[in-house]
Amino acid sequence: MSWGTMGPMSADLPISEGHVSFRGHRTWHRGAGHDARPVFGGATSYPKIELHVHLEATVHPERLLEIARRNDVRPPARTVRGLRRFCAFRGFDEFIRVWIKTTGVLRHGRDFHEIVVDYAADLAAQGCVYAEALFSPSEPVGRGVTWQEVFEGYCDGADEARERLGVDLRFTPDITRDFPVEIGEQLVGWALRYRDRGIVGISLGGSESRFPPELFEHPFAIAREGGLKAAPHAGETAGPESVRGALDVLHAARLRHGVRAVEDPGLLAEIAARGVVCDVTPVSNLRTGVVRSLAEHPLPEMLAGGVRCSVGSDDPVLMDTSLTRDCDVAVGLGHTPRGMYEHALSGVFCDAVTRERLRAAGEAFDWTVAHGSPAPGGER
Ligand SMILES: [Zn+2]
């Protein structure tokens, strides 16, 4: 999800993940620190690929406070505890408030750089070897931050993450539907300039119901001509018509969510036949009210219909989840660790050499020891 798409919030999600408790309060953890490289071992640690995560929603409160101090910006709260309370939002309007106040602290290339490296450390601690992350530059640019500062910061951060943490990052910047189409066209122009720095595709986020994909045909056409692939949000808060538009007009190679395609069996079959990968995020879908419970999540139906589904965390810190947690939930819904890896791999936008390296890493791993740990009964 991205800001603008939030439906009514579910009540506290009583789930737990190893050492991190999610029951009734919000927990922020720093992963294994900056020297970690992707680690495997134990029941839930197996190689992972994350294709649906918004970098602005990965910032831990400690880092947010530090950046706010440095930039002389008033943070939404002055302490880590206060920030946790502030971020324990309920409902769409509160999420918007949290999102804007949080991203409003990010002003300089160094800020964007740091949040990428922080997040890469979180990924390494979860055994994630590759990620295609989203970021939404329209909002900071609207506040006076330059496009260059945003793109340069994120791309520099990815370079450091690759070298120091062994996590390969690529980006699919998000056109925010709620901004004028011209802003989306500018975004694509900058994305094309940074193609050789790791920009591999374009996403579309924001208020899905109010701004259908058809409005953004032109920026996506420019992106396609320039060699960038399309991975828009569709079929999250809007129904099959949104997915149809994303496929036919935006030429989506992947769909962020796509879960509501199950409402149209013909469309679901077409997604399967075309080999379009859906980047599914179960916990986020529960939080935003797209599904009433995890037990009702359409992932099993999608898999049974032959749709390839990657699993991602969407907004891990803001939604109190993690890639590991979402993968655990997906395993509980019938996906497998190896299936998640292979489905994601069939949808990645990176160069052939990187894809081959990821394929070889998957082949080399002993998947018989990876079985995930689905949430205990009653929690779905
Ligand atoms: Zn999203």
Residues whose N, C-alpha, C, O or C-beta is under 5 A from the ligand:
A	BS01	ZN	M1 S2 D314
